[in-house]
Amino acid sequence: SQGNNGIRNWPENWYKSYKGNVTVQWALEKSANAPPAQVVKMITPAKSYSFLTQKLHLTSLDSHDATSLAALATGGTHYGVTPREMTAAFQIFGNGGKYTKPFSYFYVTDRNDKIILDNRGKNTQQAISSSTATIMNRLLRNVIIGPEGTGKAANIAGWNVVGKTGTTTDDYDSWFIGVTPYAVAGIWTGYDNPKRIKETAAAIRIWKHIMTNYLDGKPSIDFEYDPSVTSATYCKRSGNLATTSCGEIATGYYSESNMPGTCTSHGGASVPVLEYDSSSESNNSAESSPEPESTSEVISPTFSPIVDYEERSTPGKVKI
């Protein structure tokens, strides 16, 4: 499309339109491209690049990516990102914001039970705060169960799944990275020599098949959430805390030290802020979308080894 000045608008959204001001929750659910581009421009590409390379340890980004909104906001990097590194990056949304370098073995012993390789407890750093991790976890949950969620097909009955879909220009690549209370796993589908994928939903279907089997028989546990995060009803028009007169509302998650103001656009009385209680959420609050029919097309799925959270606390919780 063309802007008023004749310059092509960028980035285009997959739904071929622009919605004006939208909430972060809606943008994530809908997998919109324009909002993240605006966010990266606002915080500066330099800060975004530093976070990706220093906190999430993406090794394939180059000097061209360092200043590119296309690379940093919408994933159009020069050399791409491996499923291993992409999956490892998403662990921070399930373990309280900690990044641990991925490895193939926790530890290895010889025939005499002597430990000869030990990766336990190494290379862990706090990439984001625990409160930010909790808020992002709940936002990514809406990708799975929200009314606009592009990841509905990943919903697994009885489990709290959070995650994000991803598709590149011309449908050359398709991703799904999903996080559960036990582990995070990632799927990429595409061709060695890029060409259009006829079935972009294959990544999410493969992920669900693998993780359903992985979780089968495991005790039911949930994520552990930062106690400073509260839930509150917000106005979808203004983005501020809702009043009794706000017509379009949704539930948001906020750090107690960073609460928004009250909506002044619609009048009415304030709605009480409630402490977030994960037990009040039904894991089946949104039905999974019907899975697309399979095609005979041969694709190249790349599955990143499941990243297990190493430490566990009492039953029913994941230590973060």
C-alpha positions in Angstrom: 0.0 0.0 0.0 1.0 3.6 -0.5 1.1 6.3 2.2 -0.1 9.8 1.6 3.4 10.9 0.5 3.6 8.1 -2.1 6.0 6.1 -0.1 5.2 2.4 0.5 4.0 1.8 4.0 6.1 -0.6 6.1 5.7 -2.9 7.7 2.6 -4.5 6.2 0.4 -6.6 8.4 -0.6 -10.1 7.2 -4.2 -9.0 7.3 -3.4 -6.2 4.8 -4.7 -3.2 6.8 -3.9 -1.0 9.8 -6.1 -0.7 12.8 -4.9 2.5 14.4 -4.0 2.4 18.1 -4.1 -1.1 19.5 -3.2 -2.8 22.7 -0.1 -4.9 23.2 -2.3 -7.8 24.0 -4.2 -7.5 20.7 -1.0 -7.0 18.7 0.5 -10.3 20.1 -2.7 -12.3 19.6 -3.1 -11.0 16.0 0.6 -11.3 15.2 0.6 -7.8 13.9 3.9 -6.4 12.4 3.4 -2.6 12.8 3.3 -2.4 16.6 6.7 -4.1 17.2 8.3 -1.9 14.6 7.0 1.2 16.4 8.2 -0.2 19.8 11.8 -0.9 18.5 11.9 2.5 16.9 10.8 4.0 20.2 13.4 2.2 22.4 16.0 2.4 19.6 17.4 -0.4 17.5 20.7 -0.2 19.6 18.9 -1.3 22.8 17.0 -4.0 21.0 20.2 -5.4 19.4 22.0 -5.3 22.7 19.2 -7.2 24.5 19.0 -9.9 21.8 22.8 -10.4 21.7 23.8 -9.8 25.3 20.7 -11.1 27.2 19.3 -13.7 24.8 22.6 -14.6 23.2 21.6 -14.7 19.6 24.8 -15.3 17.7 23.8 -14.9 14.1 22.9 -11.2 14.1 25.4 -9.0 12.2 26.2 -5.3 11.8 23.4 -4.9 9.2 20.8 -6.3 11.7 22.0 -3.9 14.4 20.3 -0.9 12.8 17.6 -2.7 10.9 14.0 -2.3 12.0 13.1 -5.2 9.7 15.5 -7.5 11.5 14.9 -6.4 15.0 11.1 -5.9 15.0 9.8 -8.4 12.4 12.6 -11.0 12.2 14.0 -10.2 8.8 17.6 -10.9 9.9 20.5 -11.3 7.5 21.3 -14.9 8.4 18.3 -15.9 10.3 18.1 -17.5 13.8 18.5 -21.2 14.6 15.6 -23.0 16.2 17.9 -23.9 19.1 18.7 -20.2 19.9 15.1 -19.1 19.3 13.7 -21.7 21.6 16.3 -20.9 24.3 15.3 -17.3 24.1 11.7 -18.1 24.9 12.6 -19.9 28.2 12.6 -16.6 30.0 8.8 -16.4 29.7 8.4 -19.7 31.6 11.0 -19.6 34.4 10.9 -16.1 35.9 13.1 -14.3 33.4 16.2 -16.5 33.6 18.3 -17.4 30.6 20.4 -20.6 30.7 22.6 -21.5 27.7 21.0 -24.6 26.1 23.0 -27.9 26.1 22.3 -31.5 25.2 23.0 -33.1 28.5 22.5 -32.2 32.2 25.4 -34.4 33.1 27.2 -37.5 32.0 28.8 -40.2 34.1 31.2 -43.0 33.3 30.6 -46.6 34.2 31.8 -46.0 37.7 29.3 -43.2 38.2 32.0 -40.5 38.1 30.7 -37.3 36.6 32.7 -36.4 33.5 30.5 -33.7 32.0 28.3 -31.4 34.1 26.2 -28.6 32.8 24.0 -28.1 35.8 23.7 -24.7 37.3 26.0 -23.1 34.7 25.6 -20.0 32.5 22.4 -18.7 34.0 21.6 -15.0 34.1 18.5 -12.8 34.8 17.6 -11.6 31.4 14.4 -9.8 32.4 12.7 -9.2 35.8 10.5 -11.9 37.2 7.5 -9.5 37.1 8.1 -8.7 33.4 8.4 -12.5 32.7 5.0 -13.1 34.4 3.3 -10.3 32.5 4.8 -11.6 29.2 3.7 -15.2 30.1 0.1 -14.0 30.5 0.2 -12.0 27.3 1.5 -15.1 25.4 -1.2 -17.2 27.0 -3.7 -15.0 25.1 -2.0 -16.1 21.8 -3.3 -19.6 22.7 -6.8 -18.8 24.2 -7.6 -15.2 23.1 -10.3 -14.4 20.7 -7.8 -13.2 18.1 -5.1 -15.8 19.0 -3.1 -17.2 16.1 -1.9 -20.1 18.3 -5.2 -21.7 19.3 -4.3 -25.0 17.7 -1.5 -25.4 20.3 -3.8 -25.6 23.2 -3.4 -28.8 25.2 -6.3 -29.8 27.5 -5.3 -29.5 31.1 -2.1 -27.6 30.5 -1.1 -23.9 30.6 0.5 -23.4 27.2 1.9 -20.1 26.2 3.7 -19.3 22.9 4.0 -17.4 19.7 3.5 -18.2 16.0 5.6 -16.8 13.2 5.5 -16.7 9.4 7.9 -14.9 7.0 7.2 -13.0 3.9 5.8 -15.2 1.1 5.3 -18.0 3.5 8.8 -19.3 3.1 9.2 -20.1 6.8 6.8 -21.0 9.6 7.5 -21.1 13.4 5.9 -22.0 16.6 7.6 -21.7 20.0 5.6 -23.0 22.9 6.3 -22.8 26.6 4.8 -25.2 29.2 5.4 -25.4 33.0 7.8 -28.3 32.3 9.7 -27.2 29.2 9.9 -25.0 26.1 10.1 -26.4 22.6 10.3 -24.8 19.1 9.5 -25.9 15.6 10.6 -24.4 12.3 9.3 -25.6 9.0 10.6 -24.7 5.5 12.9 -25.7 2.7 16.6 -25.8 2.5 16.2 -23.8 -0.7 13.5 -21.3 0.2 10.1 -21.6 -1.5 6.5 -21.1 -0.4 5.1 -23.5 2.1 1.6 -24.6 1.3 0.7 -25.4 4.9 2.1 -22.9 7.3 0.1 -24.5 10.2 2.3 -27.6 10.1 4.7 -26.1 12.7 2.1 -25.7 15.3 0.6 -29.1 14.6 4.0 -30.8 14.9 4.7 -29.0 18.2 1.3 -30.0 19.7 1.9 -33.7 18.7 5.3 -33.8 20.3 4.4 -31.9 23.4 1.2 -33.8 24.1 3.2 -37.0 24.2 6.0 -35.3 26.2 3.5 -34.1 28.9 1.4 -37.3 29.0 1.6 -38.8 32.4 3.4 -35.9 34.1 2.0 -34.5 37.3 -0.1 -31.3 36.6 1.9 -28.2 37.6 1.6 -24.6 36.7 4.0 -21.7 36.2 5.1 -19.8 39.2 4.1 -16.1 39.0 5.7 -13.1 40.5 3.7 -12.0 43.5 4.0 -8.3 42.7 2.0 -8.8 39.5 -1.8 -8.1 39.7 -4.6 -8.5 37.2 -7.0 -5.7 36.4 -9.7 -4.9 33.9 -8.6 -2.3 31.4 -10.4 -0.3 28.7 -9.5 -1.6 25.2 -10.1 1.9 23.8 -7.9 4.0 26.0 -5.5 1.3 27.4 -6.1 2.6 30.9 -7.8 0.8 33.9 -11.5 0.4 33.1 -14.5 2.1 34.7 -18.0 0.8 35.0 -18.8 2.8 31.8 -16.1 1.4 29.5 -17.8 -0.8 26.9 -14.9 -2.8 25.5 -12.8 -4.3 28.3 -10.2 -7.1 28.9 -8.0 -8.4 31.6 -4.5 -7.1 31.8 -1.5 -7.9 34.0 0.6 -5.2 35.7 3.5 -4.8 38.1 2.2 -3.0 41.3 4.8 -0.4 40.7 3.7 0.3 37.2 -0.1 0.5 37.2 -1.7 2.6 34.5 -4.1 5.4 35.3 -7.9 5.2 35.2 -9.7 5.7 31.9 -11.2 9.2 31.7 -12.8 8.8 28.3 -16.1 7.1 29.4 -16.8 8.3 33.0 -18.1 5.8 35.5 -16.7 4.4 38.7 -13.3 2.6 39.0 -13.2 -1.2 38.8 -11.3 -2.8 41.7 -7.8 -4.2 41.0 -7.5 -7.9 41.9 -4.5 -10.0 42.8 -3.8 -12.4 40.0 -4.9 -16.0 40.8 -3.9 -18.6 38.2 -6.3 -21.1 39.6 -9.2 -19.0 38.4 -8.2 -19.5 34.8 -9.5 -22.5 32.9 -6.9 -24.1 30.8 -9.7 -24.8 28.4 -11.3 -21.3 28.3 -10.9 -21.3 24.6 -11.4 -24.2 22.4 -8.6 -25.2 20.2 -9.1 -24.4 16.5 -9.7 -27.3 14.3 -6.3 -28.5 12.9 -5.8 -27.9 9.2 -6.0 -30.9 7.0 -2.6 -32.4 6.0 -1.3 -32.1 2.5 1.0 -34.4 0.7 3.7 -31.7 0.6 7.1 -32.7 2.0 8.5 -30.0 4.3 11.6 -29.9 6.4 10.7 -29.6 10.1 13.4 -28.6 12.4 12.7 -29.4 16.1 14.7 -27.8 18.7 15.5 -30.2 21.6 13.1 -29.6 24.4 14.6 -27.3 27.0 13.7 -28.7 30.4 13.7 -26.3 33.3 16.5 -27.7 35.4 15.3 -26.8 38.9 12.0 -27.9 40.4 10.4 -26.8 43.7 7.5 -28.3 45.5 4.9 -30.3 43.5 2.6 -27.9 41.7 5.2 -25.3 41.1 8.2 -24.6 38.9 11.1 -22.9 40.6 11.9 -19.5 39.1 
